[in-house]
């Protein structure tokens, strides 16, 4: 989607300016998927997330550790009201990332400055967080680094996507398959 396309979706919405430092993110991140799914899949229907609406900009969500992505998965599963075992099998992927222009929302005072004292592990807060991510995308950020709402001390990396492939992002096979539920991660918040 082009920026012009996103502007059409935001007609009448005042522009939000978010002050966040831009950083370089390099290293291994993690993602939980369906067992037989491409970890970087480009879906036919763009999905909404905490930091963006699919109708404005697509995004790929990653976690800083296996514990963080499992916490996010358990949080999402809880919100769906589905027993976790019914969402198996799953796979966990390592994702290599090397990206510039990531807006750092973990920096002290950034979220508080936007009226968010703490991230809640539910979708109810998304109407406050989505405009922040979308504003950063419109300002040229390639993604955001933010605290995990599902795991104390965890971080998520949200990479904005305008195309099927993402330069600087590579899935590292093989994925590890889970037919049984993993242990609840430490610091889980649902």
Backbone as CSV, one residue per row, in Angstrom:
resi,resn,N_x,N_y,N_z,CA_x,CA_y,CA_z,C_x,C_y,C_z
1,UNK,0.854,-1.175,0.000,0.000,0.000,0.000,0.891,1.225,0.000
2,UNK,0.527,2.220,-0.761,1.303,3.447,-0.814,0.882,4.379,0.305
3,UNK,1.698,5.382,0.550,1.312,6.356,1.568,0.053,7.080,1.142
4,UNK,-0.117,7.355,-0.134,-1.334,8.012,-0.590,-2.550,7.164,-0.252
5,UNK,-2.419,5.845,-0.438,-3.515,4.946,-0.075,-3.817,5.007,1.397
6,UNK,-2.783,5.120,2.215,-3.018,5.196,3.656,-3.663,6.510,4.040
7,UNK,-3.297,7.595,3.353,-3.897,8.880,3.658,-5.392,8.861,3.389
8,UNK,-5.834,8.136,2.365,-7.255,8.036,2.069,-7.993,7.361,3.221
9,UNK,-7.339,6.408,3.881,-7.951,5.729,5.017,-8.001,6.610,6.257
10,UNK,-7.258,7.700,6.246,-7.160,8.551,7.422,-7.814,9.912,7.209
11,UNK,-8.657,10.043,6.184,-9.313,11.316,5.905,-10.012,11.816,7.163
12,UNK,-9.741,13.055,7.509,-10.384,13.652,8.673,-9.706,13.346,9.993
13,UNK,-8.665,12.504,9.983,-7.954,12.174,11.214,-6.749,13.103,11.322
14,UNK,-6.633,13.865,12.421,-5.495,14.769,12.541,-4.178,13.990,12.572
15,UNK,-3.150,14.576,11.967,-1.838,13.934,11.937,-1.252,13.914,13.344
16,UNK,-0.669,12.798,13.712,-0.043,12.616,15.014,1.462,12.640,14.799
17,UNK,2.173,13.375,15.625,3.627,13.379,15.545,4.169,12.730,16.801
18,UNK,5.015,11.734,16.619,5.571,10.989,17.740,7.078,11.182,17.732
19,UNK,7.612,11.617,18.853,9.053,11.787,18.992,9.638,10.498,19.548
20,UNK,10.342,9.754,18.722,10.995,8.517,19.158,12.335,8.410,18.454
21,UNK,13.388,8.060,19.195,14.690,7.906,18.547,14.657,6.787,17.520
22,UNK,15.439,6.936,16.471,15.568,5.900,15.447,16.840,5.104,15.723
23,UNK,16.712,3.781,15.657,17.842,2.909,15.961,18.025,1.878,14.857
24,UNK,19.193,1.240,14.900,19.493,0.098,14.032,19.227,-1.167,14.850
25,UNK,18.487,-2.109,14.285,18.219,-3.377,14.965,18.856,-4.486,14.143
26,UNK,19.710,-5.261,14.801,20.387,-6.371,14.138,20.448,-7.538,15.107
27,UNK,20.136,-8.734,14.608,20.228,-9.916,15.450,19.108,-10.892,15.169
28,UNK,18.986,-11.860,16.067,17.981,-12.910,15.921,16.736,-12.564,16.716
29,UNK,15.592,-12.673,16.071,14.280,-12.466,16.666,13.491,-13.748,16.458
30,UNK,12.277,-13.813,16.976,11.510,-15.056,16.974,10.082,-14.817,16.521
31,UNK,9.481,-15.881,15.970,8.089,-15.813,15.535,7.431,-17.174,15.680
32,UNK,6.193,-17.215,16.186,5.391,-18.435,16.261,4.395,-18.398,15.107
33,UNK,4.304,-19.516,14.378,3.381,-19.623,13.246,2.632,-20.948,13.317
34,UNK,1.673,-21.124,12.418,1.108,-22.462,12.229,2.252,-23.364,11.800
35,UNK,2.134,-24.639,12.088,3.244,-25.564,11.841,3.665,-25.614,10.379
36,UNK,2.725,-25.444,9.471,3.036,-25.576,8.043,3.075,-24.231,7.321
37,UNK,3.234,-23.142,8.048,3.133,-21.804,7.471,4.491,-21.202,7.161
38,UNK,4.515,-20.390,6.122,5.674,-19.568,5.804,5.790,-18.502,6.898
39,UNK,6.932,-18.366,7.556,7.043,-17.407,8.660,6.958,-15.944,8.223
40,UNK,7.150,-15.686,6.946,7.088,-14.318,6.431,5.903,-14.157,5.474
41,UNK,4.863,-14.930,5.694,3.722,-14.993,4.780,3.113,-13.619,4.517
42,UNK,2.716,-13.424,3.286,1.976,-12.239,2.853,0.539,-12.707,2.698
43,UNK,-0.297,-12.368,3.633,-1.667,-12.867,3.634,-2.541,-12.114,2.637
44,UNK,-3.625,-12.758,2.217,-4.547,-12.084,1.304,-5.309,-10.972,2.012
45,UNK,-5.557,-11.157,3.283,-6.274,-10.160,4.084,-5.296,-9.553,5.092
46,UNK,-4.985,-8.250,4.974,-4.042,-7.656,5.931,-4.619,-7.619,7.341
47,UNK,-3.795,-7.993,8.299,-4.238,-8.089,9.695,-3.912,-6.821,10.477
48,UNK,-4.747,-6.564,11.482,-4.489,-5.485,12.429,-3.577,-6.009,13.530
49,UNK,-2.835,-5.111,14.145,-2.007,-5.443,15.291,-1.997,-4.266,16.248
50,UNK,-1.280,-4.415,17.334,-1.220,-3.366,18.356,-0.717,-2.041,17.800
51,UNK,0.214,-2.079,16.854,0.868,-0.855,16.386,0.462,-0.422,14.990
52,UNK,-0.541,-1.064,14.386,-0.987,-0.656,13.061,-2.296,-1.345,12.706
53,UNK,-3.003,-0.737,11.758,-4.187,-1.359,11.165,-3.791,-1.841,9.780
54,UNK,-4.202,-3.066,9.440,-3.848,-3.629,8.146,-4.341,-2.806,6.973
55,UNK,-5.433,-2.081,7.146,-5.951,-1.241,6.063,-5.068,-0.018,5.801
56,UNK,-4.170,0.281,6.735,-3.265,1.421,6.587,-1.881,0.933,6.167
57,UNK,-1.313,-0.001,6.918,0.010,-0.567,6.620,0.081,-1.961,7.235
58,UNK,0.604,-2.901,6.478,0.803,-4.245,7.012,2.030,-4.257,7.910
59,UNK,2.150,-5.322,8.731,3.321,-5.426,9.594,3.605,-6.874,9.942
60,UNK,4.858,-7.139,10.226,5.340,-8.428,10.709,5.745,-8.216,12.157
61,UNK,5.212,-9.033,13.070,5.498,-8.911,14.496,6.450,-10.020,14.931
62,UNK,7.536,-9.635,15.603,8.541,-10.567,16.099,8.771,-10.303,17.587
63,UNK,9.336,-11.274,18.279,9.676,-11.115,19.684,11.169,-11.267,19.903
64,UNK,11.663,-10.696,20.992,13.096,-10.717,21.288,13.583,-12.061,21.821
65,UNK,12.651,-12.957,22.156,13.039,-14.271,22.679,11.903,-15.255,22.440
66,UNK,12.212,-16.528,22.607,11.167,-17.537,22.513,10.109,-17.295,23.583
67,UNK,10.542,-16.919,24.793,9.588,-16.666,25.877,8.624,-15.540,25.508
68,UNK,9.123,-14.494,24.862,8.254,-13.370,24.497,7.233,-13.776,23.438
69,UNK,7.658,-14.509,22.398,6.674,-14.863,21.361,5.652,-15.862,21.892
70,UNK,6.063,-16.766,22.789,5.074,-17.668,23.379,4.130,-16.903,24.295
71,UNK,4.625,-15.916,25.023,3.743,-15.092,25.858,2.728,-14.358,24.987
72,UNK,3.179,-13.794,23.879,2.269,-13.104,22.962,1.242,-14.096,22.392
73,UNK,1.695,-15.302,22.063,0.782,-16.328,21.532,-0.255,-16.724,22.587
74,UNK,0.174,-16.947,23.811,-0.763,-17.281,24.886,-1.736,-16.123,25.136
75,UNK,-1.245,-14.886,25.074,-2.117,-13.725,25.258,-3.192,-13.695,24.189
76,UNK,-2.780,-13.862,22.941,-3.720,-13.841,21.821,-4.716,-14.998,21.933
77,UNK,-4.229,-16.163,22.294,-5.090,-17.340,22.454,-6.126,-17.103,23.541
78,UNK,-5.703,-16.521,24.656,-6.616,-16.215,25.750,-7.699,-15.241,25.299
79,UNK,-7.285,-14.232,24.554,-8.244,-13.237,24.086,-9.247,-13.838,23.095
80,UNK,-8.801,-14.821,22.319,-9.711,-15.503,21.399,-10.711,-16.388,22.134
81,UNK,-10.371,-16.755,23.380,-11.237,-17.648,24.142,-11.160,-19.087,23.662
82,UNK,-10.025,-19.454,23.086,-9.806,-20.795,22.552,-8.844,-21.534,23.473
83,UNK,-9.133,-22.788,23.817,-8.150,-23.544,24.588,-6.837,-23.643,23.793
84,UNK,-5.709,-23.354,24.428,-4.434,-23.346,23.706,-4.154,-24.627,22.922
85,UNK,-4.496,-25.786,23.462,-4.209,-27.053,22.773,-4.924,-27.141,21.425
86,UNK,-6.034,-26.427,21.284,-6.764,-26.451,20.009,-6.050,-25.658,18.924
87,UNK,-5.063,-24.853,19.299,-4.328,-24.050,18.314,-2.999,-24.701,17.914
88,UNK,-2.830,-25.958,18.273,-1.616,-26.687,17.905,-1.887,-27.511,16.651
89,UNK,-0.871,-27.910,15.916,0.559,-27.697,16.168,0.998,-26.298,15.736
90,UNK,2.114,-25.878,16.301,2.735,-24.585,16.000,4.212,-24.798,15.703
91,UNK,4.810,-23.792,15.130,6.248,-23.814,14.864,6.832,-22.507,15.370
92,UNK,8.063,-22.593,15.828,8.776,-21.373,16.221,9.957,-21.205,15.269
93,UNK,10.084,-20.000,14.753,11.112,-19.665,13.774,12.093,-18.653,14.344
94,UNK,13.346,-18.816,13.964,14.347,-17.771,14.182,14.303,-16.865,12.951
95,UNK,14.342,-15.569,13.190,14.301,-14.592,12.103,15.496,-13.647,12.275
96,UNK,16.376,-13.624,11.268,17.507,-12.690,11.301,17.045,-11.334,10.791
97,UNK,17.416,-10.298,11.529,16.990,-8.939,11.217,18.209,-8.035,11.154
98,UNK,18.231,-7.152,10.161,19.260,-6.120,10.025,18.577,-4.909,9.391
99,UNK,18.047,-4.003,10.243,17.230,-2.891,9.762,17.617,-1.571,10.420
100,UNK,17.616,-0.519,9.638,17.768,0.847,10.127,16.387,1.481,10.271
101,UNK,16.351,2.650,10.862,15.136,3.467,10.978,14.006,2.775,11.725
102,UNK,14.359,2.124,12.833,13.350,1.536,13.718,13.097,2.541,14.844
103,UNK,11.840,2.914,15.028,11.479,3.861,16.090,11.491,3.123,17.424
104,UNK,12.267,3.620,18.368,12.452,2.963,19.660,11.438,3.482,20.678
105,UNK,10.361,2.722,20.862,9.337,3.092,21.837,9.662,2.551,23.228
106,UNK,10.803,1.867,23.363,11.215,1.393,24.681,11.996,2.468,25.428
107,UNK,12.392,3.515,24.720,13.149,4.593,25.354,12.292,5.255,26.430
108,UNK,12.931,5.662,27.497,12.235,6.223,28.657,11.365,7.416,28.277
109,UNK,10.109,7.361,28.704,9.194,8.475,28.546,8.452,8.560,27.228
110,UNK,8.821,7.747,26.233,8.187,7.852,24.910,6.697,7.537,25.002
111,UNK,6.349,6.366,25.508,4.934,5.988,25.565,4.163,6.852,26.549
112,UNK,4.789,7.193,27.668,4.130,8.067,28.635,3.776,9.405,27.990
113,UNK,4.665,9.884,27.115,4.425,11.133,26.401,3.241,11.045,25.447
114,UNK,2.863,9.839,25.090,1.705,9.605,24.218,0.475,9.200,25.024
115,UNK,0.547,9.329,26.359,-0.605,9.034,27.206,-0.767,7.569,27.565
116,UNK,0.306,6.775,27.411,0.241,5.343,27.727,1.224,5.058,28.856
117,UNK,0.687,4.882,30.055,1.529,4.620,31.217,2.038,3.187,31.221
118,UNK,1.234,2.263,30.706,1.596,0.841,30.684,0.805,0.174,29.567
119,UNK,1.449,-0.743,28.864,0.746,-1.486,27.820,-0.083,-2.590,28.454
120,UNK,-1.362,-2.620,28.137,-2.266,-3.649,28.639,-2.281,-4.828,27.672
121,UNK,-2.343,-6.064,28.194,-2.310,-7.236,27.315,-3.685,-7.583,26.714
122,UNK,-4.378,-6.578,26.168,-5.652,-6.802,25.490,-5.728,-5.892,24.271
123,UNK,-6.714,-6.136,23.431,-6.936,-5.293,22.261,-7.609,-3.963,22.604
124,UNK,-8.138,-3.835,23.792,-8.866,-2.605,24.150,-7.997,-1.363,24.024
125,UNK,-6.697,-1.516,24.151,-5.792,-0.375,24.095,-5.370,-0.034,22.651
126,UNK,-5.643,-0.914,21.731,-5.182,-0.715,20.364,-5.612,0.615,19.735
127,UNK,-6.812,1.130,20.007,-7.154,2.429,19.418,-6.205,3.558,19.841
128,UNK,-5.474,3.383,20.944,-4.482,4.376,21.369,-3.102,4.087,20.774
129,UNK,-2.774,2.799,20.582,-1.432,2.461,20.116,-1.307,2.440,18.590
130,UNK,-2.354,2.037,17.894,-2.277,1.974,16.430,-1.934,3.316,15.786
131,UNK,-2.547,4.421,16.213,-2.172,5.703,15.597,-0.703,6.072,15.816
132,UNK,-0.114,5.617,16.906,1.304,5.897,17.166,2.165,5.199,16.119
133,UNK,1.955,3.892,15.933,2.726,3.165,14.934,2.511,3.701,13.533
134,UNK,1.255,3.995,13.200,0.956,4.507,11.860,1.600,5.867,11.622
135,UNK,1.627,6.726,12.645,2.285,8.026,12.513,3.781,7.846,12.276
136,UNK,4.389,6.915,12.998,5.821,6.669,12.808,6.099,6.139,11.408
137,UNK,5.237,5.269,10.901,5.393,4.776,9.531,5.304,5.935,8.536
138,UNK,4.312,6.810,8.711,4.169,7.953,7.810,5.383,8.871,7.890
139,UNK,6.060,8.880,9.064,7.265,9.712,9.233,8.522,9.010,8.708
140,UNK,8.374,7.819,8.121,9.498,7.132,7.496,10.117,6.006,8.286
141,UNK,9.598,5.681,9.455,10.148,4.559,10.227,9.850,3.244,9.493
142,UNK,10.807,2.328,9.523,10.604,1.000,8.926,9.914,0.062,9.894
143,UNK,9.832,0.467,11.169,9.177,-0.362,12.167,9.283,0.290,13.524
144,UNK,8.800,-0.427,14.534,8.905,0.058,15.906,9.421,-1.060,16.805
145,UNK,10.189,-0.669,17.783,10.616,-1.552,18.862,9.834,-1.095,20.079
146,UNK,9.085,-2.028,20.685,8.198,-1.655,21.782,8.249,-2.708,22.884
147,UNK,7.858,-2.323,24.092,7.734,-3.327,25.155,6.642,-4.330,24.785
148,UNK,6.823,-5.566,25.200,5.776,-6.577,25.021,4.675,-6.315,26.033
149,UNK,3.437,-6.327,25.563,2.303,-6.190,26.480,2.018,-7.510,27.181
150,UNK,2.527,-8.606,26.628,2.212,-9.936,27.151,3.275,-10.497,28.087
151,UNK,4.464,-9.906,28.106,5.547,-10.455,28.930,6.385,-9.341,29.535
152,UNK,6.421,-9.300,30.825,7.227,-8.326,31.543,8.686,-8.476,31.122
153,UNK,9.295,-7.375,30.688,10.695,-7.384,30.273,10.921,-7.771,28.827
154,UNK,9.904,-8.277,28.146,10.046,-8.658,26.743,9.881,-7.455,25.819
155,UNK,10.370,-7.623,24.600,10.225,-6.574,23.580,9.704,-7.197,22.294
156,UNK,8.948,-6.407,21.541,8.492,-6.828,20.224,9.068,-5.885,19.181
157,UNK,9.334,-6.452,18.026,9.790,-5.679,16.874,8.701,-5.782,15.827
158,UNK,8.161,-4.649,15.449,7.100,-4.578,14.454,7.714,-3.980,13.194
159,UNK,7.722,-4.752,12.120,8.333,-4.312,10.873,7.212,-3.999,9.886
160,UNK,7.138,-2.739,9.458,6.118,-2.341,8.498,6.445,-2.946,7.139
161,UNK,5.393,-3.387,6.435,5.625,-4.001,5.128,4.704,-3.437,4.067
162,UNK,5.336,-3.060,2.969,4.600,-2.575,1.815,4.701,-3.555,0.649
163,UNK,5.480,-4.612,0.847,5.673,-5.615,-0.206,5.828,-6.991,0.434
164,UNK,5.727,-8.006,-0.407,5.798,-9.388,0.081,7.145,-9.710,0.718
165,UNK,8.216,-9.205,0.120,9.542,-9.446,0.687,9.964,-8.232,1.511
166,UNK,10.819,-8.486,2.497,11.292,-7.413,3.378,12.824,-7.466,3.373
167,UNK,13.437,-6.479,2.756,14.896,-6.421,2.749,15.387,-6.306,4.183
168,UNK,16.382,-7.123,4.545,16.946,-7.094,5.883,16.283,-8.047,6.854
169,UNK,15.357,-8.881,6.361,14.647,-9.840,7.215,14.698,-11.213,6.539
170,UNK,15.243,-12.223,7.264,15.407,-13.560,6.710,15.001,-14.618,7.722
171,UNK,14.124,-15.527,7.313,13.772,-16.671,8.161,14.917,-17.675,8.110
172,UNK,15.255,-18.256,9.261,16.369,-19.195,9.362,15.805,-20.592,9.628
173,UNK,15.766,-21.457,8.607,15.265,-22.816,8.842,16.301,-23.643,9.597
174,UNK,15.874,-24.730,10.202,14.500,-25.224,10.221,13.727,-24.630,11.390
175,UNK,12.411,-24.617,11.250,11.552,-24.234,12.368,11.492,-25.402,13.335
176,UNK,11.182,-25.106,14.589,10.986,-26.157,15.585,9.490,-26.344,15.784
177,UNK,9.010,-27.553,15.592,7.585,-27.858,15.663,7.173,-28.189,17.099
178,UNK,5.984,-27.719,17.487,5.413,-28.001,18.797,4.054,-28.662,18.610
179,UNK,3.981,-29.932,18.979,2.708,-30.647,18.975,2.064,-30.613,20.353
180,UNK,2.865,-30.301,21.369,2.390,-30.155,22.744,2.640,-28.717,23.177
181,UNK,1.866,-28.265,24.141,2.001,-26.893,24.609,3.348,-26.670,25.286
182,UNK,3.993,-25.548,24.973,5.205,-25.206,25.719,4.833,-24.716,27.107
183,UNK,5.785,-24.737,27.996,5.556,-24.220,29.358,5.181,-22.748,29.287
184,UNK,4.386,-22.307,30.238,4.069,-20.881,30.304,5.359,-20.097,30.538
185,UNK,5.603,-19.069,29.745,6.858,-18.334,29.896,6.866,-17.473,31.155
186,UNK,8.043,-17.255,31.746,8.120,-16.375,32.915,7.727,-14.955,32.518
187,UNK,7.051,-14.263,33.409,6.648,-12.890,33.143,5.394,-12.737,32.306
188,UNK,4.687,-13.853,32.045,3.472,-13.822,31.205,2.404,-12.915,31.830
189,UNK,1.805,-12.082,31.009,0.692,-11.217,31.415,-0.450,-11.445,30.428
190,UNK,-1.601,-11.942,30.892,-2.752,-12.096,29.988,-3.941,-11.350,30.539
